[in-house]
């Protein structure tokens, strides 16, 4: 076939692959990306080959085929290094780290992120640098190395500020508040969260505003400041209802029930927890046995009966993003 025809076919196969991926057809998209990759290789188009290696790896990742995804990313990394493409090389290392992170191999994930970071800087890829800094911070936080996590989050924050990326700045401040909270530095946690909320309100992202208010309520709740916590819970619930965030409503209603349980107001606790569970069932949630049991214990107490095992209900708000 003439090279021009082959080039056009490779291009349109790749574009069709994007369309199939967009409509959640990764298997069909993979076949088109692979054919496009083969044609670009025949033509010696190495930059396009790098792009297609990345596309193929994404489809394998979506299918849960991590080993094949990793193989194609490693090929892309080698190719980008040969081409002197610092941005592509840094992005490939970042993607490799994500696979190791998914597999729970934190040490390898961190190793690849730290190799990616200087390449991101060298390529002046500010957006990529912020992602890498954020991911490094998240890994350190997961391992309990909070002081180092704070350092990397602050560096990520500075990059977002340089980019004038308000949404990213708000999310980093929120992550910082979680790390401060884990360290027991509640004043710093609240300060970061308040700054995050101010930015998030300005961007108009009401779902994130609701989640931020909920996180603030949890901070007050954890310190036993029930009046302040209840005020934030109510504000969060109102925002979530307006934004249509039912998942957020579920968590807030449950945590309000926990607060009332801790205060000994069992009737209110039962009402809020019951509403939370009803919403969860409506959303098709599973694995609710522990929460159903906690609610049943409160109902027994309201009837004047003593439950077999009385345990304090735990929060549904695990792992804020």
C-alpha positions, 0 to 999 in steps of 0.5 A: 500500500502507498505510504500516504494511504497507510498513514491515513489508515493508521490515523483513522484507526486511532481516532476510531479507537478513541471513539470506542473508548469514549463509549466504554468499548475497550476491547474493540478500541484495543483492536483498532489501537493495535492495528494502528500501532502496527501500521505506524511501526511499519512507517517508522513513525516513532512519535506516533508509535509512542502515543499508540503504546500509551493507548494500548496500555490504557485499554489493557489496564481497563481490562484488568490486564496489568502485566500487558499494560506494564509491558507496553508502558515500559516499551513507551518509556524506552522509546521516549528515552531514545527520542529525547522526549522528556515529557513522554518519558516522565508521563510513562514513568508516572503511568508505570507507578500507577500500576504498581500502586494499584498492585499495592507495591508502594516502594516500586510506585514511589521509585518510578514517581521519583524518576518521573519528577525531574523529567517533568521539571526538565520538560517544563510540564507543570501539570504533570509535575503537580500530578507526580508531586501529589501522588508522591505525597499520597504514597507517603501519607498512606505509609504514615510518613506524614511530615514528608507527605506535607512537604510534597503536598506543599510543593504540589500546592505551589505548582497549582498556584503558579498554574492559577489552577484553583480547582487543583489548589483546593483539592491539595489543600483538602488533602493537606488537611487530612494529613494534618488531622492524621498528625493530630494537628487539628488547628492546621487541618481546619485552616487548610480546609477553610482555605480549600472551601473558600476556593471551592465555593468560588469555583462553583463545585457544590459537590466538593463544597458539601464534602469539604463541610462534611470533612470539617464536621468530622474534624469537630466531631472527632474532638468532641465539639458537638455543637460546631460539628452539628452546625457543619453537618447541617450545612453540608447536608443542605449543600448535598441535597441541593447538588443532588449528591446522594452518596454525600447525603448517606454519609452525613445522615449516618454521621449525624446519627453517630453524633446523637448516639454519642450524646445519648439522644437515641431517638434522633440517632435512630431517625438519622441512621435509618434515613441513611440506610434507606438511601443506601438501599436505594443506591444499591449499596451492599455490605451493610450488615455492620451498620444494620446491626448498629441501628438495631442495637439503638432500636433495642435500647429505645425499647428498653431492651439490652442488646447482646453487644453494644458497639459504637457505630463507625463513620461511613466517610472512609477515605475522602478523595 
